[in-house]
Each structure stands twice: as C-alpha cells, then as structure tokens.
Amino acid sequence: MESTRFDPALMKSLDNLAFLMRERMLVGGISVEKTLSNAHPELPPKFQAEVVVILDALHMATHPQLAKQVDQKRVERAVEILTKRIQRMNRWRDRQRKVLDVSVNVVWNLILLVIVLTFLLLLLGLV
C-alpha cells in the first residue's frame, strides 16, 4: 500500500485495530488492508459495513484526487465501533455458547422425535 493521507493518530488506531483482529479473531494479514479483508467474513453484517468503510477509505487515500473525498470522521467512527466490538470479544465464551446451542438443539430434536414416535405408536395401536 502506498502512503496514505490520513493523520498519524488515525493510522495508529488502524494499526491497533489490525493488531486486535489478529490477536482476538485469529485472522491473518500483514498489512491493515489484508487483515481487515480477512476479518470481514467473520463479523456480523453491521460490522462488515464498517470494515467496508475503512477499506474503501484506505483504497481512496492512495490516489491524490480521491484522497480529498475521504470522510475521516466517518473512518474514525468506524474504527472506534470495530475496536469496541473486538475488545468485547471472548472466543472461549463464544465457543461455549455455540456448543451449548448445538447440544440444546440436539436434545430438543430428540424430545420431539420421542413425542412424534409415541403419537404414531398410539395412533397405530401398537402401545
């Protein structure tokens, strides 16, 4: 990536965001752009939109004429939103929640299966 026309504080917060994504979300990527693009599919749609805002701004900032059109306040807000989201992430809790959801679904389906089989056996007069 060529040098961008963002202020140093924003570039530092972008680097911090990329570091958090690599650390908490376990996504790869050497540059900020690559890290953001790798993390994009793993985020909820609301936060994917924020990633798109940042990626578009980074792309536009490499071109002298397009760099003037970048809304830095919007980019700063997107970085802030994503940073808060990723700092709240807890992969262990998320995995526990997924395992619990799957096990509850399996148990619920087994209960429904037993109810349906019992109803069918009663209907056919085999019980």
KOLDRENLO-711875 format. One line per field, with one value per atom (N, C-alpha, C): residue in three letters; atom name; x negated, y negated, z; residue number from 1. Coordinates in steps of 0.1 Angstrom, whole numbers, always signed. Layout:
N
res	[ALA|...] .
atom	[CA|...] .
x	[X|...] .
y	[Y|...] .
z	[Z|...] .
n	[NUM|...] .
//
This chain:
127
res	[MET|MET|MET|GLU|GLU|GLU|SER|SER|SER|THR|THR|THR|ARG|ARG|ARG|PHE|PHE|PHE|ASP|ASP|ASP|PRO|PRO|PRO|ALA|ALA|ALA|LEU|LEU|LEU|MET|MET|MET|LYS|LYS|LYS|SER|SER|SER|LEU|LEU|LEU|ASP|ASP|ASP|ASN|ASN|ASN|LEU|LEU|LEU|ALA|ALA|ALA|PHE|PHE|PHE|LEU|LEU|LEU|MET|MET|MET|ARG|ARG|ARG|GLU|GLU|GLU|ARG|ARG|ARG|MET|MET|MET|LEU|LEU|LEU|VAL|VAL|VAL|GLY|GLY|GLY|GLY|GLY|GLY|ILE|ILE|ILE|SER|SER|SER|VAL|VAL|VAL|GLU|GLU|GLU|LYS|LYS|LYS|THR|THR|THR|LEU|LEU|LEU|SER|SER|SER|ASN|ASN|ASN|ALA|ALA|ALA|HIS|HIS|HIS|PRO|PRO|PRO|GLU|GLU|GLU|LEU|LEU|LEU|PRO|PRO|PRO|PRO|PRO|PRO|LYS|LYS|LYS|PHE|PHE|PHE|GLN|GLN|GLN|ALA|ALA|ALA|GLU|GLU|GLU|VAL|VAL|VAL|VAL|VAL|VAL|VAL|VAL|VAL|ILE|ILE|ILE|LEU|LEU|LEU|ASP|ASP|ASP|ALA|ALA|ALA|LEU|LEU|LEU|HIS|HIS|HIS|MET|MET|MET|ALA|ALA|ALA|THR|THR|THR|HIS|HIS|HIS|PRO|PRO|PRO|GLN|GLN|GLN|LEU|LEU|LEU|ALA|ALA|ALA|LYS|LYS|LYS|GLN|GLN|GLN|VAL|VAL|VAL|ASP|ASP|ASP|GLN|GLN|GLN|LYS|LYS|LYS|ARG|ARG|ARG|VAL|VAL|VAL|GLU|GLU|GLU|ARG|ARG|ARG|ALA|ALA|ALA|VAL|VAL|VAL|GLU|GLU|GLU|ILE|ILE|ILE|LEU|LEU|LEU|THR|THR|THR|LYS|LYS|LYS|ARG|ARG|ARG|ILE|ILE|ILE|GLN|GLN|GLN|ARG|ARG|ARG|MET|MET|MET|ASN|ASN|ASN|ARG|ARG|ARG|TRP|TRP|TRP|ARG|ARG|ARG|ASP|ASP|ASP|ARG|ARG|ARG|GLN|GLN|GLN|ARG|ARG|ARG|LYS|LYS|LYS|VAL|VAL|VAL|LEU|LEU|LEU|ASP|ASP|ASP|VAL|VAL|VAL|SER|SER|SER|VAL|VAL|VAL|ASN|ASN|ASN|VAL|VAL|VAL|VAL|VAL|VAL|TRP|TRP|TRP|ASN|ASN|ASN|LEU|LEU|LEU|ILE|ILE|ILE|LEU|LEU|LEU|LEU|LEU|LEU|VAL|VAL|VAL|ILE|ILE|ILE|VAL|VAL|VAL|LEU|LEU|LEU|THR|THR|THR|PHE|PHE|PHE|LEU|LEU|LEU|LEU|LEU|LEU|LEU|LEU|LEU|LEU|LEU|LEU|LEU|LEU|LEU|GLY|GLY|GLY|LEU|LEU|LEU|VAL|VAL|VAL] .
atom	[N|CA|C|N|CA|C|N|CA|C|N|CA|C|N|CA|C|N|CA|C|N|CA|C|N|CA|C|N|CA|C|N|CA|C|N|CA|C|N|CA|C|N|CA|C|N|CA|C|N|CA|C|N|CA|C|N|CA|C|N|CA|C|N|CA|C|N|CA|C|N|CA|C|N|CA|C|N|CA|C|N|CA|C|N|CA|C|N|CA|C|N|CA|C|N|CA|C|N|CA|C|N|CA|C|N|CA|C|N|CA|C|N|CA|C|N|CA|C|N|CA|C|N|CA|C|N|CA|C|N|CA|C|N|CA|C|N|CA|C|N|CA|C|N|CA|C|N|CA|C|N|CA|C|N|CA|C|N|CA|C|N|CA|C|N|CA|C|N|CA|C|N|CA|C|N|CA|C|N|CA|C|N|CA|C|N|CA|C|N|CA|C|N|CA|C|N|CA|C|N|CA|C|N|CA|C|N|CA|C|N|CA|C|N|CA|C|N|CA|C|N|CA|C|N|CA|C|N|CA|C|N|CA|C|N|CA|C|N|CA|C|N|CA|C|N|CA|C|N|CA|C|N|CA|C|N|CA|C|N|CA|C|N|CA|C|N|CA|C|N|CA|C|N|CA|C|N|CA|C|N|CA|C|N|CA|C|N|CA|C|N|CA|C|N|CA|C|N|CA|C|N|CA|C|N|CA|C|N|CA|C|N|CA|C|N|CA|C|N|CA|C|N|CA|C|N|CA|C|N|CA|C|N|CA|C|N|CA|C|N|CA|C|N|CA|C|N|CA|C|N|CA|C|N|CA|C|N|CA|C|N|CA|C|N|CA|C|N|CA|C|N|CA|C|N|CA|C|N|CA|C|N|CA|C|N|CA|C|N|CA|C|N|CA|C|N|CA|C|N|CA|C|N|CA|C|N|CA|C|N|CA|C|N|CA|C|N|CA|C|N|CA|C|N|CA|C|N|CA|C|N|CA|C|N|CA|C|N|CA|C|N|CA|C] .
x	[-8|+0|-9|-5|-13|-10|-17|-15|-1|+6|+20|+19|+30|+30|+39|+39|+46|+37|+43|+34|+28|+17|+9|+18|+26|+34|+44|+50|+59|+51|+40|+32|+28|+25|+21|+33|+45|+57|+60|+57|+60|+50|+37|+28|+32|+37|+42|+53|+63|+74|+70|+60|+55|+48|+41|+34|+45|+55|+66|+73|+75|+81|+72|+59|+50|+50|+50|+49|+62|+73|+86|+94|+93|+101|+93|+80|+70|+71|+72|+71|+57|+53|+40|+40|+28|+27|+15|+7|-5|-1|+6|+10|+24|+27|+40|+51|+49|+60|+62|+51|+53|+59|+56|+62|+77|+80|+94|+102|+96|+104|+105|+95|+96|+107|+108|+117|+132|+133|+146|+157|+154|+165|+168|+160|+162|+170|+173|+180|+195|+203|+218|+219|+230|+232|+231|+236|+235|+220|+211|+197|+190|+195|+189|+190|+201|+203|+192|+188|+178|+164|+162|+149|+149|+160|+161|+158|+163|+160|+145|+139|+124|+116|+120|+113|+114|+126|+128|+120|+119|+111|+97|+92|+78|+74|+84|+81|+82|+91|+92|+80|+75|+64|+51|+50|+38|+38|+49|+50|+51|+43|+43|+57|+64|+77|+88|+88|+98|+95|+83|+80|+87|+90|+97|+112|+117|+131|+133|+122|+124|+129|+140|+145|+138|+128|+120|+128|+138|+146|+154|+159|+166|+157|+145|+135|+131|+129|+126|+137|+150|+161|+162|+159|+159|+148|+136|+125|+129|+135|+140|+150|+160|+170|+164|+155|+149|+140|+132|+123|+131|+142|+151|+156|+161|+166|+156|+144|+134|+128|+127|+123|+133|+145|+155|+156|+149|+149|+142|+148|+143|+145|+134|+136|+140|+135|+138|+153|+159|+173|+181|+177|+184|+184|+173|+173|+182|+182|+191|+205|+209|+222|+226|+217|+220|+223|+214|+216|+229|+232|+245|+257|+256|+267|+269|+258|+259|+265|+260|+265|+279|+284|+298|+306|+301|+309|+310|+299|+300|+310|+309|+318|+333|+335|+349|+354|+345|+349|+352|+344|+347|+360|+363|+376|+387|+386|+397|+398|+387|+387|+394|+392|+398|+413|+417|+431|+438|+432|+438|+439|+429|+429|+440|+441|+451|+465|+467|+480|+483|+473|+476|+479|+472|+474|+488|+492|+506|+516|+514|+523|+525|+514|+514|+519|+520|+525|+514|+502|+491|+487|+492|+488|+501] .
y	[+12|+0|-12|-22|-34|-42|-53|-61|-68|-68|-74|-88|-95|-109|-110|-100|-101|-107|-112|-118|-106|-109|-98|-91|-99|-93|-82|-85|-76|-64|-66|-54|-45|-52|-44|-36|-42|-35|-23|-26|-15|-3|-6|+4|+11|+4|+10|+20|+15|+23|+36|+35|+47|+56|+51|+59|+67|+60|+66|+77|+75|+85|+97|+95|+106|+114|+107|+113|+120|+113|+118|+127|+123|+130|+141|+141|+150|+150|+138|+137|+133|+137|+134|+121|+117|+105|+97|+92|+84|+70|+65|+51|+49|+36|+33|+38|+35|+38|+53|+61|+75|+81|+76|+81|+77|+65|+62|+70|+72|+80|+95|+100|+114|+115|+104|+104|+101|+96|+91|+102|+115|+125|+130|+128|+134|+125|+113|+103|+103|+99|+97|+86|+86|+77|+62|+59|+45|+40|+49|+46|+48|+56|+57|+44|+37|+24|+14|+15|+6|+10|+23|+27|+22|+23|+18|+3|-5|-19|-22|-14|-16|-12|+0|+5|-5|-10|-20|-32|-37|-49|-47|-35|-32|-31|-26|-25|-39|-47|-61|-69|-67|-75|-73|-63|-61|-69|-75|-83|-97|-106|-120|-127|-125|-132|-125|-112|-106|-108|-110|-112|-124|-134|-146|-143|-132|-128|-119|-115|-106|-113|-108|-114|-108|-115|-109|-107|-116|-114|-101|-98|-85|-73|-75|-64|-62|-74|-73|-66|-70|-64|-48|-44|-30|-23|-29|-23|-22|-32|-31|-20|-19|-9|+5|+7|+20|+24|+14|+16|+20|+13|+17|+31|+34|+48|+58|+56|+67|+67|+56|+57|+65|+64|+72|+87|+91|+105|+114|+125|+135|+149|+154|+165|+178|+179|+190|+190|+179|+178|+180|+175|+177|+192|+199|+214|+221|+217|+224|+222|+210|+206|+215|+217|+224|+239|+244|+258|+260|+251|+251|+251|+242|+241|+254|+260|+272|+283|+284|+295|+293|+281|+278|+282|+279|+282|+298|+305|+319|+325|+320|+325|+322|+310|+306|+315|+318|+326|+341|+346|+359|+360|+349|+349|+349|+341|+340|+354|+360|+373|+384|+384|+393|+390|+377|+374|+378|+376|+380|+395|+402|+417|+422|+417|+421|+418|+407|+404|+414|+417|+426|+440|+444|+458|+458|+448|+447|+447|+440|+439|+452|+460|+473|+484|+481|+490|+500|+497|+507|+505|+495|+494|+495] .
z	[+0|+0|+0|-8|-9|+4|+6|+18|+17|+28|+28|+33|+31|+36|+49|+57|+69|+80|+90|+100|+108|+115|+122|+133|+140|+150|+145|+133|+127|+122|+116|+112|+123|+135|+147|+152|+151|+156|+146|+133|+123|+125|+129|+132|+144|+154|+167|+164|+155|+151|+145|+135|+128|+138|+148|+158|+166|+170|+178|+170|+157|+149|+148|+146|+145|+158|+169|+182|+187|+186|+191|+181|+169|+159|+152|+154|+148|+133|+127|+113|+109|+97|+92|+84|+81|+73|+78|+68|+72|+73|+63|+62|+69|+71|+77|+67|+54|+45|+44|+44|+43|+56|+67|+80|+80|+76|+76|+66|+54|+44|+48|+56|+61|+72|+80|+92|+87|+75|+71|+71|+66|+66|+80|+90|+103|+112|+107|+115|+111|+121|+118|+107|+99|+89|+93|+104|+109|+109|+114|+115|+102|+93|+80|+72|+74|+68|+72|+85|+90|+84|+82|+76|+61|+54|+40|+40|+49|+50|+51|+60|+62|+50|+44|+32|+21|+19|+8|+10|+23|+26|+24|+28|+25|+11|+3|-12|-18|-14|-19|-15|-3|+2|-6|-14|-21|-34|-38|-50|-46|-52|-47|-49|-59|-61|-52|-51|-43|-28|-24|-10|-4|-13|-8|-4|-10|-8|+5|+11|+22|+34|+40|+52|+64|+69|+80|+93|+95|+107|+107|+95|+93|+95|+90|+92|+107|+114|+128|+136|+132|+139|+136|+124|+120|+128|+129|+137|+151|+157|+171|+173|+164|+166|+165|+155|+154|+166|+170|+182|+194|+197|+208|+207|+195|+193|+195|+190|+191|+205|+212|+226|+235|+231|+239|+235|+224|+220|+230|+232|+241|+233|+227|+218|+227|+239|+247|+250|+254|+257|+245|+233|+221|+217|+219|+216|+226|+239|+248|+245|+240|+236|+224|+214|+202|+206|+215|+219|+227|+235|+242|+233|+223|+213|+206|+201|+194|+203|+215|+224|+227|+229|+232|+220|+208|+196|+194|+197|+196|+206|+219|+229|+225|+221|+217|+205|+195|+184|+189|+198|+204|+211|+219|+226|+216|+206|+195|+188|+186|+179|+188|+201|+210|+211|+211|+211|+198|+187|+174|+173|+177|+177|+186|+198|+208|+202|+196|+190|+178|+170|+159|+164|+175|+180|+187|+193|+199|+188|+177|+166|+159|+158|+152|+161|+174|+184|+188|+186|+190|+204|+211|+225|+234] .
n	[1|1|1|2|2|2|3|3|3|4|4|4|5|5|5|6|6|6|7|7|7|8|8|8|9|9|9|10|10|10|11|11|11|12|12|12|13|13|13|14|14|14|15|15|15|16|16|16|17|17|17|18|18|18|19|19|19|20|20|20|21|21|21|22|22|22|23|23|23|24|24|24|25|25|25|26|26|26|27|27|27|28|28|28|29|29|29|30|30|30|31|31|31|32|32|32|33|33|33|34|34|34|35|35|35|36|36|36|37|37|37|38|38|38|39|39|39|40|40|40|41|41|41|42|42|42|43|43|43|44|44|44|45|45|45|46|46|46|47|47|47|48|48|48|49|49|49|50|50|50|51|51|51|52|52|52|53|53|53|54|54|54|55|55|55|56|56|56|57|57|57|58|58|58|59|59|59|60|60|60|61|61|61|62|62|62|63|63|63|64|64|64|65|65|65|66|66|66|67|67|67|68|68|68|69|69|69|70|70|70|71|71|71|72|72|72|73|73|73|74|74|74|75|75|75|76|76|76|77|77|77|78|78|78|79|79|79|80|80|80|81|81|81|82|82|82|83|83|83|84|84|84|85|85|85|86|86|86|87|87|87|88|88|88|89|89|89|90|90|90|91|91|91|92|92|92|93|93|93|94|94|94|95|95|95|96|96|96|97|97|97|98|98|98|99|99|99|100|100|100|101|101|101|102|102|102|103|103|103|104|104|104|105|105|105|106|106|106|107|107|107|108|108|108|109|109|109|110|110|110|111|111|111|112|112|112|113|113|113|114|114|114|115|115|115|116|116|116|117|117|117|118|118|118|119|119|119|120|120|120|121|121|121|122|122|122|123|123|123|124|124|124|125|125|125|126|126|126|127|127|127] .
//
